[in-house]
Amino acid sequence: MVDTLIVGGGPAGLAAAQYLADAGRSSTVLEKRPILGGKLSSWRDRDGDILETGLHAFFGGYTNLHALLREVGIAHHVLWQPHALTWAIPPNFSARWNGVPVYEEFRFADAPSPFNGIGAVLNARYVFNHWEKLLFAAGTLPILRGEHAYAEAQDDITYAQWHRRRGMSEHMLRTFFAPMALALNFTPVDAISAEAMLRVMAYFASSRNASRAGFLDGPPGPRFVEPLAEHVRKRGATIETNAAVGELLFSGDRCTGARTRDGRVFEAEHVVIATPVHDAKKLLPEAMQRDPLIEGVAKLQSSPVINAHLWFDRPISRFTNLMFSPGTLLGVHADLGMASPGYEWSGKSFIEACVAPADDLIAQDDDTVINAVMDDLGKLYPLATRQHLVKAKLVRVPKSVYRASPGAERLRPGSRTPVRNLFLAGCYVDTKFPASIEGATRSARMAVEAVLAESRARA
């Protein structure tokens, strides 16, 4: 019998173990895979090169995550990049530039938020004309003022619909906001909920450094996941890998624990399901999923994504920041070889790219996807040729974060379920924050607070 059983060893599950330890409570974490980390997992291939489930930036607005990093003693692993968002735009994307790729760095001004962000757009040199900049400032004013209630009322329409209703330009929609939607949720700008996009904009406008990006100084396994796991072990948590939960166990009105697929039984006073939403669907009884409290679990869908890894024998770009690229499969990418020494490709380019939307590509063979990625990368960086490519690998995630389609935000459940000692955590839980590492961390805190409240109610 353990105090709290946590199903899932990703960021939400490990953060929940940490918060429980803070409260003087013990926990057991069950992870189905041989490695921890979930969407932040990393490992080495047969050549010894690093592969990751996804590309991750640690934004300044991730307040709960950074507090967790400081508590564990690993905040120094975040390498902060210049406060700018950088666009690499292919030459054929617009008639506004003549057959060459365009690189635009939206540099945030040294001013209080939201004026630093407005200044970044107003000072753009290439992408937008003066009229478009004024339309942007006027159109986004409710969000830049931090009106979260206004953003939450826009869940029934797509961001593209909201953008047009606010009178902003089509060019800005396709150039600026389309790759942001893919970076956020792997969902096209005309299919993503306006609320999901506006929430991000509101949080980025909430403080001076909220939109500043950092990368880990190496892969997330040894820099983040493993130190966090070791930290919670030292504080009394037990972590089991290769422990795939096959079913939850119930007695009366309580969840008594879980049985793994290999027959092991773990009994617990409290249970936290800290898995992706598609795995939560498999574990929660169908009858329970019809309850209004968590009916969104059954209705939410997941976005597919492919994380492409490309090693080159030389630098192919001069940028170390997070890169956005409209009109390509590489909506967001980064040169981790140039930005982070821990990726062991110093002085040369190691590109990680989120290939999205991947609905049609997820079932294609590797050569087809890599050829498409290389075609688009070559449009952005002339040195990104097959001649300079050393190696390319893909990591496919058929079901990644929940798909933030119109109406999805209101489907996100809270941490409580109809069973009083069974709780939910994960980036799909309604934390009022997008699906992200920060969302997962916030959901873990919410779940632990609910565990503690239920314990007090029983005392």
Phi, psi and omega per residue, in radians:
M1 nan 2.196 3.079
V2 -2.027 2.827 3.141
D3 -1.169 -0.965 -3.118
T4 -2.353 2.214 3.051
L5 -1.719 2.221 -3.132
I6 -1.974 2.099 3.130
V7 -1.688 1.890 -3.133
G8 2.115 2.141 -3.105
G9 -1.892 0.597 3.026
G10 -1.541 -2.900 -3.123
P11 -0.987 -0.715 -3.128
A12 -1.146 -0.784 -3.117
G13 -1.146 -0.770 -3.132
L14 -1.214 -0.649 3.083
A15 -1.134 -0.672 3.103
A16 -1.077 -0.713 3.099
A17 -1.075 -0.677 3.118
Q18 -1.158 -0.787 -3.120
Y19 -1.177 -0.594 3.055
L20 -1.140 -0.710 3.095
A21 -1.098 -0.665 3.076
D22 -1.005 -0.596 -3.120
A23 -1.544 0.104 3.134
G24 1.353 0.404 -3.108
R25 -1.934 2.656 3.117
S26 -1.690 2.819 3.134
S27 -2.668 2.770 2.987
T28 -2.200 2.214 -3.131
V29 -1.824 2.235 3.090
L30 -1.948 2.096 3.122
E31 -2.046 2.261 -3.046
K32 -1.269 -0.479 -3.086
R33 -1.591 2.915 3.090
P34 -1.277 -0.253 3.117
I35 -2.129 2.657 3.102
L36 -1.555 2.936 2.977
G37 2.085 -0.384 -3.137
G38 0.969 -2.174 -3.127
K39 -1.245 -0.126 3.060
L40 -1.858 0.260 -3.095
S41 -1.300 2.654 3.049
S42 -2.535 2.732 -3.121
W43 -2.779 3.090 3.123
R44 -1.949 2.481 3.101
D45 -1.455 -3.018 -3.078
R46 -1.118 -0.410 3.112
D47 -1.490 -0.090 -3.083
G48 1.532 0.112 3.136
D49 -1.532 2.689 -3.009
I50 -1.464 2.303 2.993
L51 -2.119 2.590 -3.123
E52 -2.356 2.696 3.066
T53 -1.197 -0.578 -3.125
G54 -2.838 2.839 3.046
L55 -1.476 2.286 -3.073
H56 -2.294 2.306 2.980
A57 -1.913 2.512 -3.141
F58 -1.834 1.652 -3.063
F59 -1.350 2.690 -3.141
G60 -1.073 -0.480 3.141
G61 -1.324 -0.025 3.119
Y62 -1.448 1.220 -2.963
T63 -1.146 -0.747 -3.141
N64 -1.172 -0.687 3.130
L65 -1.100 -0.798 -3.103
H66 -1.183 -0.577 3.043
A67 -1.112 -0.689 3.097
L68 -1.125 -0.752 3.124
L69 -1.054 -0.740 3.134
R70 -1.141 -0.706 -3.119
E71 -1.122 -0.656 -3.129
V72 -1.400 -0.322 3.131
G73 1.562 0.466 -3.097
I74 -2.168 0.292 -3.132
A75 -1.098 -0.449 -3.119
H76 -1.188 -0.209 3.129
H77 -1.349 -0.144 3.117
V78 -1.537 2.114 3.084
L79 -1.704 1.911 -3.091
W80 -1.343 2.305 3.114
Q81 -1.626 2.883 3.064
P82 -0.944 2.536 -3.069
H83 -1.320 1.466 -3.125
A84 -2.719 2.640 2.959
L85 -1.966 2.264 -2.941
T86 -2.015 2.309 3.121
W87 -1.921 2.286 2.978
A88 -1.980 2.027 -2.962
I89 -2.048 2.225 -3.089
P90 -1.168 2.692 -3.028
P91 -1.133 -0.483 -3.087
N92 -1.616 0.153 -3.054
F93 -1.280 -0.606 -3.091
S94 -2.563 2.611 3.082
A95 -1.295 -0.079 -3.088
R96 -1.235 -0.402 3.091
W97 -2.192 2.634 -2.863
N98 -1.734 1.420 2.945
G99 1.199 0.359 3.087
V100 -2.303 2.627 3.056
P101 -1.165 2.597 -3.130
V102 -2.033 2.359 3.103
Y103 -2.066 2.074 -3.115
E104 -2.110 2.124 3.075
E105 -1.804 1.986 3.084
F106 -1.492 1.648 -3.058
R107 -1.527 2.164 -3.108
F108 -1.316 2.322 -3.098
A109 -1.251 2.715 3.075
D110 -1.436 1.328 -3.056
A111 -2.615 2.802 3.102
P112 -1.069 2.664 3.064
S113 -1.309 2.481 0.139
P114 -1.633 0.129 -3.044
F115 -1.163 -0.458 3.100
N116 -1.153 -0.673 3.114
G117 -1.262 -0.707 3.082
I118 -1.060 -0.717 3.117
G119 -1.103 -0.608 3.131
A120 -1.078 -0.705 3.132
V121 -1.320 -0.768 -3.094
L122 -1.122 -0.499 -3.120
N123 -1.578 0.034 3.095
A124 -1.034 2.417 -3.005
R125 -1.667 -0.576 -2.927
Y126 -1.988 -0.716 -2.820
V127 -1.373 -0.689 -3.018
F128 -2.104 2.548 3.015
N129 -1.520 3.049 -3.047
H130 -1.099 -0.666 -3.127
W131 -1.117 -0.738 3.121
E132 -1.119 -0.647 3.117
K133 -1.138 -0.707 3.111
L134 -1.164 -0.704 3.095
L135 -1.098 -0.652 3.100
F136 -1.111 -0.840 -3.100
A137 -1.066 -0.737 -3.134
A138 -1.256 -0.719 -3.057
G139 -1.192 -0.618 -3.070
T140 -1.682 0.125 -3.064
L141 -0.967 -0.753 3.124
P142 -1.054 -0.594 -3.126
I143 -1.345 -0.754 -3.124
L144 -1.139 -0.394 3.063
R145 -1.417 -0.051 3.098
G146 1.391 0.520 -3.118
E147 -1.460 1.457 -3.065
H148 -1.129 -0.634 3.135
A149 -1.086 -0.640 3.097
Y150 -1.110 -0.774 3.138
A151 -1.065 -0.728 -3.084
E152 -1.179 -0.284 3.135
A153 -1.525 0.053 -3.051
Q154 -1.881 0.399 -3.041
D155 -1.319 -0.294 -3.063
D156 -1.454 -0.163 -3.096
I157 -2.153 2.828 3.080
T158 -1.383 2.853 3.094
Y159 -1.111 -0.678 -3.132
A160 -1.026 -0.722 3.106
Q161 -1.113 -0.776 3.137
W162 -1.089 -0.771 -3.121
H163 -0.999 -0.812 -3.125
R164 -1.186 -0.670 3.115
R165 -1.106 -0.495 3.134
R166 -1.477 -0.012 3.027
G167 1.434 0.252 3.126
M168 -1.462 2.840 -2.944
S169 -1.345 2.631 3.079
E170 -1.148 -0.627 3.121
H171 -1.073 -0.743 3.118
M172 -1.167 -0.638 3.116
L173 -1.044 -0.864 -3.050
R174 -1.353 -0.517 -3.092
T175 -1.502 -0.818 -2.976
F176 -1.668 -0.862 -2.980
F177 -1.544 -0.482 -3.124
A178 -1.059 -0.845 3.100
P179 -1.187 -0.467 3.072
M180 -1.130 -0.676 3.118
A181 -1.120 -0.716 3.122
L182 -1.177 -0.654 3.106
A183 -1.161 -0.645 -3.086
L184 -1.272 -0.802 -2.923
N185 -2.503 0.152 -3.112
F186 1.002 0.534 -3.072
T187 -2.212 2.334 -3.117
P188 -1.063 2.729 -3.041
V189 -1.125 -0.459 3.120
D190 -1.629 0.229 3.082
A191 -2.285 -0.083 -3.109
I192 -1.667 2.514 3.103
S193 -1.024 2.372 3.071
A194 -1.066 -0.644 3.140
E195 -1.051 -0.741 -3.119
A196 -1.048 -0.761 3.133
M197 -1.206 -0.752 -3.061
L198 -1.211 -0.560 3.062
R199 -1.054 -0.749 3.129
V200 -1.083 -0.810 3.133
M201 -1.051 -0.706 -3.128
A202 -1.132 -0.745 3.137
Y203 -1.206 -0.668 3.109
F204 -1.143 -0.458 3.128
A205 -1.571 0.059 -2.994
S206 -1.465 -0.355 3.129
S207 -2.688 2.878 -2.994
R208 -1.014 -0.747 -3.035
N209 -1.909 0.265 -3.075
A210 -1.044 -0.585 -3.066
S211 -1.661 0.067 3.112
R212 -1.349 2.331 -3.056
A213 -1.804 2.556 2.999
G214 -2.314 2.711 3.030
F215 -2.044 2.667 2.986
L216 -1.156 2.650 -3.133
D217 -1.445 0.448 3.102
G218 2.972 -3.096 -3.094
P219 -1.114 2.645 -3.022
P220 -1.172 -0.437 3.117
G221 -0.982 -1.150 -3.108
P222 -1.309 -0.345 -3.082
R223 -1.603 -0.478 -3.033
F224 -2.234 -0.995 -2.982
V225 -1.171 -0.915 -3.067
E226 -1.160 -0.735 3.066
P227 -1.094 -0.664 3.104
L228 -1.133 -0.759 3.124
A229 -1.092 -0.762 3.139
E230 -1.134 -0.641 3.131
H231 -1.096 -0.794 -3.109
V232 -1.282 -0.522 3.048
R233 -1.073 -0.775 -3.135
K234 -1.118 -0.390 -3.138
R235 -1.685 0.220 2.989
G236 1.890 -0.059 3.139
A237 -1.377 2.617 3.019
T238 -1.916 2.366 -3.140
I239 -2.190 2.175 3.133
E240 -2.018 2.137 2.985
T241 -1.682 3.004 -3.048
N242 0.896 0.698 -3.097
A243 -2.203 1.246 -3.110
A244 -1.328 2.122 3.127
V245 -1.354 2.203 3.125
G246 -1.629 -0.547 3.138
E247 -2.782 2.648 2.979
L248 -1.520 2.629 -3.125
L249 -1.930 2.418 -3.084
F250 -2.281 2.617 2.999
S251 -2.521 2.017 -3.070
G252 1.095 -2.206 -3.099
D253 -1.742 0.358 -3.112
R254 -2.244 2.649 2.973
C255 -1.579 2.127 -3.039
T256 -1.674 -0.081 3.130
G257 2.569 -2.593 -3.071
A258 -2.645 2.696 3.046
R259 -2.018 2.252 3.103
T260 -1.368 2.888 -3.114
R261 -1.150 -0.382 3.097
D262 -1.636 0.216 2.977
G263 1.663 -0.037 3.122
R264 -1.313 2.479 -3.140
V265 -1.982 2.277 3.096
F266 -2.082 2.011 3.125
E267 -1.651 2.557 -3.061
A268 -2.691 2.686 3.030
E269 -1.315 -0.583 3.140
H270 -2.406 2.642 3.135
V271 -2.320 2.286 3.075
V272 -2.039 2.121 3.058
I273 -1.570 1.801 -3.081
A274 -1.964 0.947 -3.115
T275 -1.990 2.947 2.938
P276 -1.051 2.806 -3.033
V277 -1.088 -0.596 -3.109
H278 -1.211 -0.495 3.060
D279 -1.377 -0.591 3.069
A280 -1.077 -0.637 3.098
K281 -1.022 -0.679 -3.092
K282 -1.245 -0.519 -3.039
L283 -1.563 -0.656 -3.083
L284 -1.327 2.318 3.124
P285 -0.988 2.480 -3.097
E286 -0.990 -0.718 -3.138
A287 -1.068 -0.672 3.132
M288 -1.148 -0.611 -3.112
Q289 -1.231 -0.148 3.047
R290 -1.528 -0.128 3.116
D291 -1.220 2.355 -3.119
P292 -0.975 -0.434 -3.107
L293 -1.112 -0.604 -3.064
I294 -2.351 0.352 -3.075
E295 -1.085 -0.355 3.111
G296 -1.124 -0.438 3.135
V297 -1.010 -0.733 -3.119
A298 -1.289 -0.420 -3.011
K299 -1.691 -0.436 -3.137
L300 -1.197 2.441 3.077
Q301 -1.906 2.930 -3.080
S302 -2.046 2.595 3.131
S303 -1.584 2.342 3.011
P304 -1.468 2.595 3.092
V305 -2.609 2.660 3.028
I306 -2.099 2.234 3.071
N307 -1.716 1.968 -3.109
A308 -1.640 2.381 3.092
H309 -2.067 2.180 -3.099
L310 -2.333 2.130 3.137
W311 -1.823 2.289 3.126
F312 -2.070 2.753 -3.072
D313 -1.513 0.120 -3.130
R314 -2.816 2.963 3.029
P315 -1.182 2.314 3.067
I316 -1.905 -0.203 3.085
S317 -2.465 2.942 3.141
R318 -1.909 0.157 -3.020
F319 -1.831 2.449 3.081
T320 -1.978 0.044 -3.090
N321 -1.649 3.080 3.018
L322 -1.170 2.343 -3.044
M323 -2.004 2.390 3.083
F324 -2.033 2.377 -3.039
S325 -2.401 1.721 3.103
P326 -1.191 2.665 3.072
G327 1.267 0.298 3.126
T328 -2.345 2.974 3.009
L329 -1.328 -0.217 -3.043
L330 -1.760 1.083 -3.084
G331 -0.912 -0.672 3.071
V332 -2.460 2.392 3.128
H333 -2.718 2.986 3.127
A334 -2.677 2.620 3.073
D335 -1.692 1.533 -3.080
L336 -1.268 -0.386 3.055
G337 -1.104 -0.650 3.139
M338 -1.516 -0.475 -3.015
A339 -1.629 -0.445 -2.957
S340 -2.421 1.983 -3.051
P341 -1.152 -0.404 -3.079
G342 -1.246 -0.113 3.095
Y343 -1.518 0.052 2.938
E344 1.023 0.654 3.093
W345 -2.394 0.706 -2.985
S346 -1.046 2.376 3.110
G347 1.394 -0.019 3.098
K348 -2.299 2.910 -3.084
S349 -1.590 2.225 2.939
F350 -2.127 1.834 -3.056
I351 -1.652 2.257 2.902
E352 -1.944 2.294 -3.083
A353 -2.349 2.321 3.011
C354 -1.466 1.925 -3.121
V355 -1.513 1.903 -3.074
A356 -2.695 2.666 -0.063
P357 -1.225 2.481 -3.031
A358 -1.903 0.244 -3.103
D359 -0.957 -0.753 -3.100
D360 -1.550 -0.302 -3.059
L361 -1.666 -0.345 -2.976
I362 -1.048 -0.510 -3.117
A363 -1.693 -0.027 -3.142
Q364 -1.318 2.706 3.130
D365 -1.242 2.833 -3.049
D366 -1.013 -0.783 -3.092
D367 -1.047 -0.708 3.139
T368 -1.087 -0.797 -3.113
V369 -1.200 -0.777 -3.121
I370 -1.113 -0.694 3.097
N371 -1.073 -0.726 3.128
A372 -1.156 -0.708 3.111
V373 -1.121 -0.769 -3.137
M374 -1.149 -0.629 3.092
D375 -1.051 -0.804 -3.125
D376 -1.250 -0.665 -3.139
L377 -1.125 -0.639 3.120
G378 -1.147 -0.474 3.086
K379 -1.243 -0.492 -3.104
L380 -1.546 -0.671 -3.066
Y381 -2.303 1.861 -3.063
P382 -0.984 -0.443 3.140
L383 -1.415 -0.104 -3.135
A384 -1.434 1.308 -3.107
T385 -1.999 2.879 3.075
R386 -1.065 -0.541 3.142
Q387 -1.071 -0.607 -3.095
H388 -1.739 -0.070 3.124
L389 -1.378 2.157 3.117
V390 -1.527 -0.679 -3.007
K391 -2.911 2.631 3.068
A392 -2.468 2.359 3.125
K393 -2.405 2.598 3.123
L394 -2.080 2.489 2.951
V395 -2.097 2.053 -3.072
R396 -1.716 2.326 3.071
V397 -2.178 1.589 -3.073
P398 -1.060 -0.525 3.112
K399 -2.288 1.701 -3.127
S400 -1.701 -2.268 -3.114
V401 -1.188 2.807 3.105
Y402 -1.062 2.531 -3.136
R403 -1.447 2.063 -3.065
A404 -1.483 1.069 3.068
S405 -1.265 2.858 3.051
P406 -0.943 2.294 -3.101
G407 1.616 -0.240 -3.064
A408 -1.265 -0.559 -3.079
E409 -1.065 -0.676 -3.135
R410 -1.318 -0.224 3.091
L411 -1.457 -0.286 -3.101
R412 -1.087 2.145 -3.104
P413 -1.363 2.875 2.974
G414 -1.442 -2.949 -3.104
S415 -1.419 -0.365 -3.110
R416 -1.526 2.634 3.078
T417 -2.118 3.056 3.078
P418 -1.110 -0.319 3.082
V419 -1.656 2.139 -2.881
R420 -1.138 -0.397 -3.134
N421 -1.918 0.314 3.124
L422 -2.058 2.244 -2.993
F423 -2.331 2.798 -3.109
L424 -2.016 2.495 2.986
A425 -2.495 2.722 -3.096
G426 2.463 2.796 -3.021
C427 -1.223 -0.128 3.073
Y428 -1.501 -0.271 3.123
V429 -1.152 2.572 -3.026
D430 -1.344 1.576 3.099
T431 -1.748 0.076 -3.003
K432 1.099 0.472 3.130
F433 -2.448 2.591 -3.105
P434 -1.125 2.892 3.049
A435 -1.100 2.055 -3.027
S436 -3.023 3.084 3.054
I437 -1.097 -0.685 3.107
E438 -1.118 -0.729 3.100
G439 -1.064 -0.724 3.111
A440 -1.105 -0.739 -3.126
T441 -1.138 -0.751 3.103
R442 -1.093 -0.699 -3.133
S443 -1.123 -0.620 3.117
A444 -1.120 -0.747 3.113
R445 -1.106 -0.743 3.111
M446 -1.060 -0.776 -3.119
A447 -1.106 -0.744 -3.135
V448 -1.168 -0.692 3.073
E449 -1.055 -0.655 3.098
A450 -1.203 -0.674 3.071
V451 -1.031 -0.826 -3.105
L452 -1.146 -0.669 3.105
A453 -1.124 -0.703 3.134
E454 -1.164 -0.644 3.086
S455 -1.110 -0.766 3.129
R456 -1.119 -0.641 3.138
A457 -1.149 -0.532 -3.111
R458 -1.449 -0.395 -3.047
A459 -1.176 nan nan
